[in-house]
Amino acid sequence: MAPSFEPFFAAVREHLGPESVDTTPETVARYGANLLPGGDLPPSGVVYPASAEHVQAVVRLANTHGVTLWPSSTGENRGLGFKSPVRPGQVVVDLGRRMNRIVEIDETLAYAVVEPGVTYAQLYAELGRRGHKLMMDTTSGPPDGGILGNTLDKGAGYTPYFDHFGMSCGYEVVLPTGELLRTSDGGLPGSKTQHLSKYGYGPFLDGLFVQSNLGIVTRMGVWLMPRPPVIRSFFFSFPDDEDLGDIIELVRPLKMNNVVPTLIKVTSDVYAFGTEESYPFEKTAGKTPLPFEVRKELREKYGLGSWLVSGAFYGPSEEAVQPLIERMQAHFMKSGKARYISHAEAEQSRVLKIHISTFSGQPTADEQGLLWWRPGGGATWFLPATPMVGKIASEHQALSRRILSEHGFELAVEYVCGPRMSRALHILLYNRQEAEERQRAARCFLALLKAYAEAGIMVSRAPLDVQQEVMGLLETTPEVLSRLKRALDPAGILAPGKYGIE
Ligand SMILES: Cc1cc2nc3c(=O)[nH]c(=O)nc-3n(C[C@H](O)[C@H](O)[C@H](O)COP(=O)(O)OP(=O)(O)OC[C@H]3O[C@@H](n4cnc5c(N)ncnc54)[C@H](O)[C@@H]3O)c2cc1C
C-alpha cells in the first residue's frame, strides 16, 4: 500500500492535537541527522504522542494510511543511529518530548517506573533530591540519553546493575496492531508485582521488544541499587600494547570469582586521551593513522600507558574497602608492569574521572569529547564480543589494529570485562564532512565485521546503516524473526528494516 502522508498527519492532528505533528524542513533535517558513514536518513515528519492511548491512535492510523513509523525515546543513540529512522520516510514517533515522567520510585523495593523520555540526568537528579539513598546504573554516553531507549537497544553500564535489559522489569507495550500489552505480571488486572517478578508466567515476552520492531514500549520498570556509603575505584596503567593478553588473564579470575563487583574496564590509550585531545595533524604532517611516537607523547601527557585498567569496590567505610584495594595492588603488581593509580589521584584527572563517575552511577558528558578526536564529528560503534582469554584478546587486538590502520584510522577501544566475555567497544572516529573519509570509514567497518565474523565473533548492537548486513550473518534467526514480524505486524508499519527484521 502506497503511504498517504498528508491524510495520516491530518488524522494525527485531529486525534492528538495540532501541536502533535511537525513536518517542517528544519525538524525533518534534525531528526534525519546521525553520525554514521551511511548518511542522513530524513523522516517524512515527526509526531509527539503524550500518552499510551495517543501511541495506540498513531499506530492504528499508520495501519489505515500505510505509513511506517520509527519509535525514538530520547534520540541520543550517538554512533548507532541518533534520532534518525533506519529508512528515510519513516515517521519518527518522538515519545520523549511529552512522555517524560518518572511515574514512581519505590524506595523500599528499590525500583523506578519511567516513561520513554526520562533521561539518565533526570533520574540521577531525582534520586539526589531524595538523598541519594538509591543508585542507578548509567552509561558513559550522553546524560540526556534515556533509560528506556538505551535498555531497548541492549545498552549497558558498568556497576553491578550494568545489564540494562537484565535490570528492567515489566513493560507496557503498544503492539503494531494497536493493542496494549503489559509484560511480566502486568497482564493481571491490578497486578502488584509487574516491576518485581521479571519472568512472569508463560514464555518470556520482554525480549521480543529489544532491538526489534515488534512494539512501542510506553513504560518500563528499572531496578535500582542501594547507594553504598563508600565507592573506591582502582586504576592500573600498563605500558605496552602487548600487555593486553596478560591483563585479560589477570582480570578474568577477579570477575569469575566475583571479587570485584563492577565490570572491569581495559581502556586503550587513544580511547582515554581522545576524550580530551583532537587528532594532532600538525605533528603528523597531515598523515593518518596516528604514528606510534605521537601516540606515546600523548599518553605521557596524561600519565597513561597503552592500557588503563579500572574497577571499583563498594563498602560501608574506607576501612572496609582499603584491604580490597590492597588486594588489587598485589594482584596486578604480579605482572611486574602495572603502575597503580589511586582513587584520589584519579579524581584530579578529567580522563580518569569518567570511570569514577560511571562506577558511581553518575552521568558524565566527558567521554563525548571522543566525538571531536577527528574533525567532522563522524562516529560509528563496532561492538564485538571477546572471550576472556588473553591469547584471543591479543589476536583480536592485532586484527583490529591492522584493519583500522590499513584504512587510516587508529584503535580506540575499551574492553568492558565480565567473567567470560568482554564487550570490545571500538569507536571508529572519522571526518563525516569528507566524502572520501566517510566511504573509507564505511569500508573499514565492513572489513572489521567480516574479519570478526570469519573468526566466529558476533557484535551485540549495530549502527543503523549496517543492521541489515549484520542480521545477514546469522542463520535461521532472520527467518524466525520475519515470521514473528508478520504475525505481530501484518501491515508492516513498525520500523521495517530495523535490526534487519522485515
Ligand atoms: C562517547 C559515548 C559513550 C557511550 N557510552 C555508552 C555506554 O556506556 N553504554 C551504552 O549502552 N551506550 C553508550 N553510548 C551509545 C548511546 O549514546 C547510548 O546508548 C544512548 O543512551 C542511547 O540513546 P537513547 O538512550 O537516547 O535511546 P533512543 O535513541 O531513544 O533509542 C535507542 C533505540 O531504541 C529504540 N527505541 C527507543 N524508544 C523505543 C520505544 N519506546 N519502543 C521501542 N523502541 C524504542 C530506537 O528505535 C532506537 O533503535 C555511548 C555513546 C557515545 C558517543
The ligand as a MOL file (V3000), in Angstrom:
LIG
                    3D

  0  0  0     0  0            999 V3000
M  V30 BEGIN CTAB
M  V30 COUNTS 53 58 0 0 0
M  V30 BEGIN ATOM
M  V30 1 C 31.1180 8.6970 23.9740 0
M  V30 2 C 29.9470 7.7730 24.0130 0
M  V30 3 C 29.8400 6.8440 25.0370 0
M  V30 4 C 28.7580 5.9460 25.0520 0
M  V30 5 N 28.6980 5.0700 26.0870 0
M  V30 6 C 27.7090 4.1550 26.1140 0
M  V30 7 C 27.6410 3.2010 27.1690 0
M  V30 8 O 28.4390 3.2190 28.1050 0
M  V30 9 N 26.6360 2.2920 27.1190 0
M  V30 10 C 25.7090 2.2820 26.1390 0
M  V30 11 O 24.8080 1.4350 26.1610 0
M  V30 12 N 25.7580 3.1730 25.1380 0
M  V30 13 C 26.7170 4.1150 25.0890 0
M  V30 14 N 26.7460 5.0350 24.0670 0
M  V30 15 C 25.7600 4.9380 22.9650 0
M  V30 16 C 24.4610 5.8030 23.1130 0
M  V30 17 O 24.7810 7.1590 23.1150 0
M  V30 18 C 23.6390 5.4400 24.3420 0
M  V30 19 O 23.3900 4.0600 24.3430 0
M  V30 20 C 22.2920 6.1790 24.4390 0
M  V30 21 O 21.7680 6.0280 25.7480 0
M  V30 22 C 21.2340 5.6220 23.5110 0
M  V30 23 O 20.3590 6.6010 23.1330 0
M  V30 24 P 18.9350 6.9030 23.8090 0
M  V30 25 O 19.0030 6.4860 25.2070 0
M  V30 26 O 18.6040 8.3300 23.5420 0
M  V30 27 O 17.9120 5.9370 23.0530 0
M  V30 28 P 16.9960 6.2210 21.7650 0
M  V30 29 O 17.8310 6.8580 20.7070 0
M  V30 30 O 15.7600 6.9130 22.1400 0
M  V30 31 O 16.6330 4.7350 21.3370 0
M  V30 32 C 17.5860 3.7590 21.0770 0
M  V30 33 C 16.9630 2.6390 20.2300 0
M  V30 34 O 15.8090 2.0820 20.8700 0
M  V30 35 C 14.6560 2.1940 20.0460 0
M  V30 36 N 13.5600 2.7150 20.8840 0
M  V30 37 C 13.6220 3.8610 21.5890 0
M  V30 38 N 12.4820 4.0280 22.2520 0
M  V30 39 C 11.6840 2.9920 21.9480 0
M  V30 40 C 10.3910 2.6240 22.3550 0
M  V30 41 N 9.7190 3.3680 23.2200 0
M  V30 42 N 9.8430 1.4820 21.8700 0
M  V30 43 C 10.5390 0.7080 21.0080 0
M  V30 44 N 11.7880 1.0040 20.5880 0
M  V30 45 C 12.3630 2.1400 21.0600 0
M  V30 46 C 15.0000 3.2140 18.9690 0
M  V30 47 O 14.2820 2.9400 17.7830 0
M  V30 48 C 16.4990 3.0380 18.8330 0
M  V30 49 O 16.7530 1.9530 17.9800 0
M  V30 50 C 27.7930 5.9700 24.0310 0
M  V30 51 C 27.8890 6.9250 23.0110 0
M  V30 52 C 28.9580 7.8250 22.9930 0
M  V30 53 C 29.0430 8.8160 21.8930 0
M  V30 END ATOM
M  V30 BEGIN BOND
M  V30 1 1 1 2
M  V30 2 1 2 3
M  V30 3 2 2 52
M  V30 4 2 3 4
M  V30 5 1 4 5
M  V30 6 1 4 50
M  V30 7 2 5 6
M  V30 8 1 6 7
M  V30 9 1 6 13
M  V30 10 2 7 8
M  V30 11 1 7 9
M  V30 12 1 9 10
M  V30 13 2 10 11
M  V30 14 1 10 12
M  V30 15 2 12 13
M  V30 16 1 13 14
M  V30 17 1 14 15
M  V30 18 1 14 50
M  V30 19 1 15 16
M  V30 20 1 16 17
M  V30 21 1 16 18
M  V30 22 1 18 19
M  V30 23 1 18 20
M  V30 24 1 20 21
M  V30 25 1 20 22
M  V30 26 1 22 23
M  V30 27 1 23 24
M  V30 28 2 24 25
M  V30 29 1 24 26
M  V30 30 1 24 27
M  V30 31 1 27 28
M  V30 32 2 28 29
M  V30 33 1 28 30
M  V30 34 1 28 31
M  V30 35 1 31 32
M  V30 36 1 32 33
M  V30 37 1 33 34
M  V30 38 1 33 48
M  V30 39 1 34 35
M  V30 40 1 35 36
M  V30 41 1 35 46
M  V30 42 1 36 37
M  V30 43 1 36 45
M  V30 44 2 37 38
M  V30 45 1 38 39
M  V30 46 1 39 40
M  V30 47 2 39 45
M  V30 48 1 40 41
M  V30 49 2 40 42
M  V30 50 1 42 43
M  V30 51 2 43 44
M  V30 52 1 44 45
M  V30 53 1 46 47
M  V30 54 1 46 48
M  V30 55 1 48 49
M  V30 56 2 50 51
M  V30 57 1 51 52
M  V30 58 1 52 53
M  V30 END BOND
M  V30 END CTAB
M  END
